[in-house]
Amino acid sequence: MGGMASQNVLNLADAAMVGRLGTASVAAVGLGSTMNFQCQAALQGVASGVQAMAARRMGEGRYDEVARPLNAALILVCLMGVPLAILAFVYADALVPLYTTDASVVANAVPYLRARVLAVPAVGINFAFRGFWNAIQQPQVYMNTLIVMHTVNFTLSLILTFVGVPQLGVPPLGALGAGLGTSFSIWCGTAMYMYQGMKRATKLGFLQKRPTMADLRVLATQALPTSVTNLLYASGMMTLYSIVGRLGTTEVAAVNVLINLMLFLILPCMGMGLAAGALSGRALGRGDVEDAKQWPWDVAKITALLMSVVGFGLALCPRVVLGVFLTDPHAVDIAVTPLRMTGLTVCGDAVSLTMQNALLGVGDAKRVALVSILSQWALFLPSAYLAVAVFDQNLTVVWTLYVAYRFIQGLVYANIWRGGAWAKIKLA
């Protein structure tokens, strides 16, 4: 889920732009974004692996080897990302109709998906760098790059979506333009990360220390559970779109906006959790288990307080927020109550995401994967399907089940952290 949240601001910007083009376009961007995340999921797990390995080496004082996990990750994501992008591009027109029968949604989603998968390898590279910058306590590099990426995305996508480039004979491209602008901005971020790596991390071994087979093996071991979790989470979201699709295209557009707004809200929680995980990992490297155990609890208190204020404001003015993304009054009406619920419960997500990312930061990826997969596929999705297909319930009921499953998930993560078994995990 962390991977999807990280890409969410780009998806949210696309949804806001194409919202002016109609409900079908919003639904298409939602489907295309989530299918694109399915393609990226196998690559995004490297972030937690790089962070856990690099943070542990920092704590152990092995400074000239800190970037070796990053070097290994760049090799892995290139070997996997290019074939994935090619396959998704070629078969996009066969994949999209598996999730919707609405011809107008398919017509917009196929070109949008093809545009987005052009950046699949770049996403993998960017996630590897994200884990590295968090591990060495330089998150400002990550944040500065995100600001540039989002500025480029907003400007270019706006032009390509509504204006085109008349001088070159390029007309307004609609959803396709939003996808192209987003992919270009991601590659810009990759170029910036590579430049910053050569500037800041050469002494730590970036592009200097050849990764060993042991590095690749440990990285793959750490990344695999998170990659599988991301893939199944994205597949679960596609299943959710299919379930909500039984209610209608308007509901699909509404749930797309709801999901992206929720993921946008929890981005600070995820960032704070990553920072807590990095600090805990370095403490473990020093052998200070008590210090490692306390960091996520302290961070969770701060993020919960912050998100309570933000969520309360959102619960008070849901129509104002929804109006930015949806022009259909009916779509706004059916999304109001679910968005209020999201605002009132986001403080719980703050604790859940902090603990989840702290566990990933210390290398406990397997148990995070198990909890995430079981809670989504054994609890939430069957309940949502029964609510819609058997009991003929509406979007509000489906979203209530969604909020409940995330609350239960958070309780489990907190209990796992309290148990402390993660302190015994060994990383080479």
Beta strands, then each sheet from edge to edge (+ up, - down):
end
